[in-house]
């Protein structure tokens, strides 16, 4: 009489092919993309493939000892599958590899569970169906516990918007596996009921559960790949930000500033607006470093950059293009007088005292400005004229013709 442990050879063959194919795919992805967590999932599906192969053998055709050994191998494969799936899911969810000790303990626990399953089933050695039901009840219980553990670690794992698909597949697959395992456990507990005997012959239940396990694997793979891509995108964005930003102040560097000036001039030429370029150079900044140290000089640069960003418009670009040199780009100006407003704000940002570690550091600077298209019709011409105006302003300041009052900013 066929029992729930047996299945059609063709179906079993397809299941073995699918399990080993998923195992190969996970292992290749683990090797090629350095996704180590997939190795445990690959081992899990190798074990699932071995368990499916064992279904091709009818215990009734073997001696009692050989049948017991076959059942032990199948139980070991199933428990190893569950153990490796839990390890793989935990590694994926926490983004940390388990230690060798944890992996050895998981393997040892799987061996003990397989021995316990086979040992308990021997209590009903005279009734093949009862024996099979005991095995399935224990395995189904183990599957439910494993699903609960995986569900717990997956629920606690962060899932950004880019990882919604993988997380959704995992949750649906876990629900399907749990339902199928509960059905198997129910059948095993009530196998003596005549109406349940019909369910025992329902082979699609095992196939459905196998497909659910495959879906769980696919979901974990998608989740892991999504996370890998998200990390890669974040690293790329971070690298791009670092490449385009000044390391000290976080402001756009020379490359980004020049690029934005080119775009602003091109847009102004098309739209008929004006663009202001303001060059800023701190006065006697070298003395700050010499008298108070480079940390104090860094504090001054960061304070000035912050003030410039705070006082100018959100559409304006403030960048650091040299040691103590800043530039402000103000697009979409309607009148030439608007540039005078920008220059006044810049001067206001400069006439302050920075307090660093209890030391008051006087900050001031020179300013030079140019307006497109009044002063120049190309970005290069604007930069040249603004730079010339800057040094002219610096000469005026050195001659003592301007003395501006100062306010105080305290550094946190």
C-alpha positions as CSV (number, residue, x, y, z in Angstrom):
1,X,0.0,0.0,0.0
2,X,1.4,3.4,-0.9
3,X,1.9,5.8,2.0
4,X,2.6,9.5,2.2
5,X,6.3,8.8,2.1
6,X,6.0,7.7,-1.6
7,X,5.5,9.7,-4.7
8,X,5.3,9.3,-8.5
9,X,8.9,8.8,-9.7
10,X,8.5,11.4,-12.5
11,X,7.4,14.0,-10.0
12,X,10.2,13.1,-7.6
13,X,12.7,13.3,-10.4
14,X,11.5,16.8,-11.2
15,X,11.8,17.7,-7.6
16,X,15.3,16.4,-7.4
17,X,16.2,18.3,-10.5
18,X,14.7,21.5,-9.2
19,X,16.4,21.2,-5.8
20,X,19.8,20.5,-7.2
21,X,19.3,23.3,-9.8
22,X,18.5,25.8,-7.0
23,X,21.5,24.6,-5.0
24,X,23.8,25.1,-8.0
25,X,22.3,28.6,-8.7
26,X,22.7,29.7,-5.1
27,X,26.3,28.4,-5.0
28,X,27.2,30.1,-8.2
29,X,25.7,33.4,-7.0
30,X,27.6,33.0,-3.7
31,X,30.9,32.5,-5.6
32,X,30.4,35.2,-8.2
33,X,28.9,37.9,-6.1
34,X,30.6,37.0,-2.8
35,X,27.2,36.4,-1.2
36,X,28.3,34.0,1.5
37,X,24.9,33.6,3.0
38,X,23.7,31.8,-0.1
39,X,26.1,28.9,0.6
40,X,24.0,27.7,3.5
41,X,20.9,28.0,1.4
42,X,22.7,26.0,-1.3
43,X,23.6,23.3,1.2
44,X,20.0,23.3,2.3
45,X,18.7,22.5,-1.2
46,X,21.3,19.8,-1.7
47,X,19.9,18.2,1.4
48,X,16.4,18.6,0.1
49,X,17.4,16.9,-3.2
50,X,18.9,14.0,-1.2
51,X,15.6,13.7,0.7
52,X,13.7,13.7,-2.6
53,X,15.9,10.9,-4.0
54,X,15.2,8.8,-0.9
55,X,11.5,8.9,-1.8
56,X,12.2,6.8,-4.9
57,X,13.0,3.8,-2.6
58,X,10.1,1.8,-1.3
59,X,11.1,0.6,2.3
60,X,8.9,-2.5,1.7
61,X,11.4,-3.8,-0.8
62,X,14.2,-3.8,1.6
63,X,15.1,-5.7,4.8
64,X,14.1,-4.1,8.1
65,X,17.7,-3.0,8.7
66,X,18.1,-1.5,5.2
67,X,14.7,0.2,5.5
68,X,15.7,1.8,8.8
69,X,19.0,3.1,7.3
70,X,17.1,4.5,4.3
71,X,14.7,6.3,6.6
72,X,17.6,7.6,8.7
73,X,19.3,9.0,5.7
74,X,16.1,10.7,4.6
75,X,15.4,12.1,8.1
76,X,18.9,13.4,8.2
77,X,18.6,15.1,4.9
78,X,15.3,16.7,5.9
79,X,16.6,18.0,9.2
80,X,19.8,19.2,7.6
81,X,17.7,21.1,5.1
82,X,15.8,22.8,7.8
83,X,19.0,23.6,9.8
84,X,20.8,25.1,6.8
85,X,17.7,27.1,5.8
86,X,17.5,28.6,9.3
87,X,21.2,29.5,9.2
88,X,20.9,31.0,5.7
89,X,17.9,33.1,6.7
90,X,19.6,34.3,9.8
91,X,22.7,35.3,7.9
92,X,20.6,37.1,5.3
93,X,18.5,39.0,7.9
94,X,21.3,40.0,10.2
95,X,23.9,40.6,7.4
96,X,26.4,38.6,9.5
97,X,27.8,35.2,8.9
98,X,27.3,32.6,11.7
99,X,30.4,31.3,13.4
100,X,31.8,27.9,12.7
101,X,30.7,26.7,16.2
102,X,27.1,27.7,15.4
103,X,27.2,25.9,12.1
104,X,28.6,22.8,13.8
105,X,26.0,22.9,16.5
106,X,23.3,23.1,13.8
107,X,24.6,20.1,12.0
108,X,24.9,18.2,15.3
109,X,21.3,19.1,16.2
110,X,20.1,17.9,12.8
111,X,21.9,14.5,13.3
112,X,20.3,14.1,16.8
113,X,16.9,15.1,15.4
114,X,17.2,12.5,12.6
115,X,18.3,9.8,15.1
116,X,15.4,10.7,17.4
117,X,12.9,10.6,14.5
118,X,14.0,7.2,13.3
119,X,14.2,5.9,16.9
120,X,10.6,7.0,17.8
121,X,9.3,5.6,14.5
122,X,10.7,2.2,15.4
123,X,8.2,2.0,18.2
124,X,5.6,1.3,15.6
125,X,7.7,-1.1,13.5
126,X,4.8,-3.6,13.1
127,X,2.6,-1.0,11.4
128,X,4.2,0.6,8.3
129,X,1.6,3.3,7.9
130,X,1.7,4.2,11.6
131,X,5.5,4.3,11.4
132,X,5.4,6.6,8.4
133,X,2.9,8.9,10.1
134,X,5.1,9.2,13.2
135,X,8.0,10.2,11.0
136,X,5.9,12.8,9.1
137,X,4.4,14.2,12.3
138,X,7.9,14.8,13.7
139,X,9.3,16.2,10.5
140,X,6.2,18.4,10.1
141,X,6.7,19.7,13.6
142,X,10.3,20.5,12.8
143,X,9.3,22.3,9.7
144,X,6.8,24.4,11.6
145,X,9.4,25.3,14.2
146,X,12.0,26.2,11.5
147,X,9.4,28.4,9.7
148,X,8.6,30.2,13.0
149,X,12.4,30.9,13.5
150,X,12.8,32.1,9.9
151,X,9.7,34.3,10.2
152,X,11.0,35.8,13.4
153,X,14.4,36.7,12.0
154,X,12.9,37.9,8.7
155,X,10.4,40.1,10.5
156,X,13.1,41.8,12.5
157,X,15.3,42.4,9.4
158,X,15.2,45.9,7.9
159,X,13.5,45.9,4.5
160,X,14.0,49.1,2.5
161,X,11.6,49.8,-0.4
162,X,14.0,48.1,-2.9
163,X,13.6,44.8,-1.0
164,X,9.8,44.5,-0.9
165,X,9.6,41.8,-3.6
166,X,12.0,39.4,-1.9
167,X,10.5,39.9,1.6
168,X,6.9,39.4,0.2
169,X,7.9,36.2,-1.5
170,X,9.6,34.9,1.6
171,X,6.5,35.7,3.8
172,X,4.1,34.0,1.3
173,X,6.3,31.0,1.0
174,X,6.7,30.7,4.8
175,X,2.9,30.7,5.1
176,X,2.5,28.0,2.4
177,X,5.2,25.8,4.0
178,X,3.6,26.2,7.4
179,X,0.1,25.4,6.2
180,X,1.4,22.3,4.3
181,X,3.3,21.1,7.4
182,X,0.3,21.6,9.6
183,X,-1.8,19.5,7.2
184,X,0.8,16.8,7.2
185,X,0.9,16.9,11.0
186,X,-2.9,16.7,11.2
187,X,-3.0,13.8,8.8
188,X,-0.3,12.0,10.8
189,X,-2.2,12.5,14.1
190,X,-5.6,11.3,12.8
191,X,-4.4,8.7,10.3
192,X,-6.7,6.0,11.9
193,X,-9.8,8.0,10.9
194,X,-11.2,6.5,7.7
195,X,-11.9,9.9,6.1
196,X,-8.3,10.9,6.7
197,X,-7.0,7.9,4.8
198,X,-8.1,9.6,1.6
199,X,-5.9,12.5,2.4
200,X,-3.0,10.2,2.9
201,X,-3.2,9.3,-0.7
202,X,-3.2,13.0,-1.8
203,X,0.2,13.3,-3.4
204,X,-0.2,16.9,-4.5
205,X,0.2,17.9,-0.9
206,X,3.9,16.9,-0.9
207,X,4.4,18.6,-4.3
208,X,2.8,21.8,-3.1
209,X,5.0,21.8,0.0
210,X,8.1,21.3,-2.2
211,X,7.1,24.2,-4.4
212,X,6.6,26.3,-1.3
213,X,10.1,25.4,-0.2
214,X,11.5,26.3,-3.6
215,X,9.6,29.6,-3.4
216,X,11.2,30.3,0.0
217,X,14.6,29.8,-1.6
218,X,13.8,32.1,-4.5
219,X,12.5,34.7,-2.1
220,X,15.6,34.6,0.0
221,X,17.8,34.8,-3.1
222,X,15.8,37.8,-4.4
223,X,16.0,39.4,-0.9
224,X,19.8,38.9,-0.8
225,X,20.3,40.2,-4.3
226,X,18.1,43.2,-3.6
227,X,20.1,44.0,-0.5
228,X,23.4,43.5,-2.4
229,X,22.2,45.9,-5.1
230,X,21.0,48.4,-2.5
231,X,24.3,48.3,-0.7
232,X,26.1,48.8,-4.0
233,X,23.9,51.7,-5.0
234,X,24.4,53.3,-1.6
235,X,28.2,52.8,-1.9
236,X,28.1,54.3,-5.4
237,X,26.0,57.3,-4.2
238,X,28.4,57.8,-1.3
239,X,31.4,57.6,-3.5
240,X,29.8,60.1,-5.9
241,X,29.0,62.4,-3.0
242,X,32.6,62.1,-1.7
243,X,34.0,62.7,-5.2
244,X,31.9,65.8,-5.7
245,X,32.1,67.2,-2.1
246,X,34.7,68.9,-0.1
247,X,35.9,66.5,2.6
248,X,36.0,69.1,5.3
249,X,32.9,71.3,4.8
250,X,30.7,68.9,2.8
251,X,30.2,71.6,0.2
252,X,30.4,71.0,-3.5
253,X,34.0,71.0,-4.7
254,X,35.6,72.8,-7.7
255,X,34.4,70.2,-10.2
256,X,30.8,70.3,-9.1
257,X,30.8,74.1,-8.8
258,X,32.2,74.6,-12.4
259,X,29.6,72.1,-13.7
260,X,26.7,73.9,-12.0
261,X,28.0,77.2,-13.3
262,X,28.0,75.8,-16.8
263,X,24.5,74.6,-16.4
264,X,23.3,77.9,-14.8
265,X,24.7,79.9,-17.7
266,X,23.2,77.6,-20.3
267,X,19.8,77.8,-18.6
268,X,20.0,81.6,-18.3
269,X,20.9,82.0,-22.0
270,X,17.8,80.0,-22.9
271,X,15.5,81.6,-20.5
272,X,16.8,85.2,-20.6
273,X,17.6,85.4,-16.9
274,X,20.9,86.4,-15.2
275,X,23.5,84.5,-13.2
276,X,25.6,85.9,-10.4
277,X,29.1,84.5,-9.5
278,X,30.6,85.5,-6.2
279,X,34.2,84.6,-5.2
280,X,35.1,84.7,-1.5
281,X,38.5,84.6,0.0
282,X,39.2,84.7,3.8
283,X,41.6,87.4,4.9
284,X,44.8,86.4,6.8
285,X,43.6,82.8,7.1
286,X,47.2,81.5,7.4
287,X,47.6,83.4,10.6
288,X,44.6,81.5,12.1
289,X,46.4,78.2,11.4
290,X,49.7,79.5,12.7
291,X,48.4,81.0,15.9
292,X,45.6,78.6,16.8
293,X,46.3,75.4,15.0
294,X,44.8,73.6,12.0
295,X,41.8,72.4,14.0
296,X,40.8,76.0,14.7
297,X,41.3,76.7,11.0
298,X,39.1,73.8,10.1
299,X,36.4,75.1,12.5
300,X,36.6,78.5,10.8
301,X,36.1,77.0,7.3
302,X,33.2,74.9,8.4
303,X,31.6,77.9,10.2
304,X,31.9,80.1,7.1
305,X,30.6,77.4,4.8
306,X,27.6,76.8,7.1
307,X,26.9,80.6,7.3
308,X,27.0,81.0,3.5
309,X,24.6,78.1,3.0
310,X,22.3,79.4,5.6
311,X,22.1,83.0,4.3
312,X,21.8,82.3,0.6
313,X,18.8,80.8,-1.3
314,X,18.2,77.1,-1.5
315,X,18.6,77.4,-5.3
316,X,22.1,78.9,-4.9
317,X,25.2,76.8,-4.9
318,X,27.9,77.4,-2.3
319,X,31.2,75.5,-2.9
320,X,34.7,75.4,-1.5
321,X,37.2,75.6,-4.4
322,X,40.5,76.0,-2.5
323,X,42.1,76.2,0.9
324,X,40.3,79.3,2.1
325,X,38.4,80.1,-1.1
326,X,34.6,79.8,-1.6
327,X,32.3,80.5,-4.5
328,X,28.6,81.2,-4.6
329,X,26.5,80.8,-7.8
330,X,23.1,82.5,-7.9
331,X,21.0,81.5,-10.9
332,X,17.7,83.0,-12.1
333,X,18.4,86.6,-11.1
334,X,16.0,89.0,-12.6
335,X,17.8,92.3,-12.1
336,X,21.4,93.3,-11.7
337,X,20.5,94.7,-8.3
338,X,19.8,91.2,-7.1
339,X,23.5,90.5,-7.3
340,X,24.1,93.3,-4.8
341,X,21.8,91.6,-2.4
342,X,23.7,88.3,-2.8
343,X,27.0,90.1,-2.2
344,X,25.6,91.9,0.9
345,X,24.5,88.5,2.3
346,X,28.0,87.1,1.6
347,X,29.6,90.0,3.4
348,X,27.3,89.5,6.4
349,X,28.3,85.8,6.5
350,X,31.9,86.8,6.7
351,X,31.9,89.5,9.4
352,X,31.7,87.2,12.4
353,X,33.8,85.9,15.2
354,X,34.2,82.1,15.5
355,X,34.7,80.8,19.1
356,X,36.7,77.6,19.1
357,X,37.5,75.9,22.4
358,X,37.0,79.2,24.2
359,X,39.2,81.2,21.8
360,X,37.6,84.0,19.8
361,X,38.8,84.0,16.2
362,X,38.0,87.0,14.1
363,X,36.8,86.1,10.6
364,X,36.5,88.4,7.6
365,X,37.1,88.1,3.9
366,X,37.2,89.7,0.5
367,X,34.5,89.4,-2.2
368,X,34.4,89.7,-5.9
369,X,31.3,89.3,-8.1
370,X,30.4,89.1,-11.8
371,X,27.0,89.0,-13.5
372,X,26.0,87.1,-16.6
373,X,25.5,88.5,-19.2
374,X,26.4,92.0,-18.1
375,X,30.0,91.3,-17.3
376,X,30.7,88.2,-19.3
377,X,28.8,85.8,-21.6
378,X,30.8,82.6,-20.8
379,X,31.5,80.7,-17.5
380,X,35.2,81.3,-18.0
381,X,34.8,85.0,-18.4
382,X,32.6,85.2,-15.3
383,X,35.2,83.4,-13.2
384,X,38.0,85.6,-14.5
385,X,36.1,88.8,-13.8
386,X,34.9,87.6,-10.3
387,X,38.5,86.6,-9.4
388,X,39.8,90.0,-10.6
389,X,37.1,91.8,-8.6
390,X,38.1,89.7,-5.6
391,X,41.7,90.7,-5.6
392,X,40.7,94.3,-6.2
393,X,38.6,94.2,-3.1
394,X,41.4,92.5,-1.1
395,X,43.7,95.4,-2.1
396,X,41.1,97.9,-0.9
397,X,40.8,96.1,2.4
398,X,44.6,96.0,2.9
399,X,44.7,99.8,2.4
400,X,42.4,100.1,5.4
401,X,39.5,101.8,3.6
402,X,36.8,99.4,5.1
403,X,36.4,98.3,8.7
404,X,33.3,96.1,9.3
405,X,31.8,95.4,12.7
406,X,31.7,91.7,13.8
407,X,29.2,89.4,15.5
408,X,29.9,86.1,17.3
409,X,29.2,82.5,16.3
410,X,29.9,79.7,18.8
411,X,31.0,76.4,17.5
412,X,29.3,73.4,19.1
